[in-house]
Amino acid sequence: MRETIGSGETWPFRCLRCLLAWEVEYVVRRTGDGQGGEHGDKHGDDVAVWTREGVAVQPPWSGTTCPGCGCGTVTTFPTGYLTR
């Protein structure tokens, strides 16, 4: 049986070219088959599906570009970093 857990995550980013900082809100749904996979079997694989506004997207660490200058060289920070 598969279990699905969905949660909201806010990821802060900074462009390494123009230094723009921004945050993006995602909903990530993690699905597992409930099998531990402890005995060398193929079960226990978890899958994460990332969405923004209901549309499936790449995970935050894959292919993010700066909305200001279009540069693909961005970095992330821990959640809540930009609000400090």
N, C-alpha and C positions, 0 to 999 in steps of 0.2 A: 504494500500500500504506500502510495506517495503522500508525503505531507508537504504543504506549501506554507511558507512563512513570508509575509511581506512587511517591509519597513521602509520608512522614509529616511534618506540620508542626504545631508548637505555637504558638498565638497567645495572647499575654497581653492582657488587657483591663482597663480601669478604668472604673467608673461615675462619671460626672461629677456625679451627685446625691448618692449615699450613700458614694462613694469606695471601694467594695468593689473589690478586685483579684482576678482569677482567670485561669486559663489553660484553653484548650480545645485538645484534640488532634484534628486532622483528617488524613485521607488524601486527597491530591489526585492525581487521575489526569489527566495531560495527554496529549491525543491530537492528532497531526498527520498529515497525509496524505503527508508526505515531499516535497511539492512546494514549491519555494522561493517561488513567486509573484513572482519578480523581473522578469518580462516582462509585467506587467499582466494576467495571467490570474487566474482565481478560486481557484486552488489556494494552499496555504500557510496556510490558516486553522487555528489551533490552538484546541482546546476543552479547558477544564478542568472536571472534575466533582469537587466537594467532597463528602466523606462523613464521617459520624461513626458509629462502631459499625455500619458497613455500610449506613447509610441515607443517601441523597443529601440534601444540605442546601444552603442558600444559602451563598455565599462569606462569609468572616468579616467583611468590611466592609459587608455588606448585611443589615440587619434584626436585628442582635444586640441583645438586651435583657439587662439586669442580672438575674442569678438571685436577687439579694437583694431588690430593691425594684421590679423590673419596668420600670424607666426605659429608654427607648430611646436615651438620649444617653450613649454609651460611646465610649471612645477605645482605640486599640491601641498597642502598643509594639513595638520590635524583638524578635525571638526571643531568649530568654534574659534579658530585661530584669528580670523579677521575681526571678530567682535571684541577682542581683548584690547 
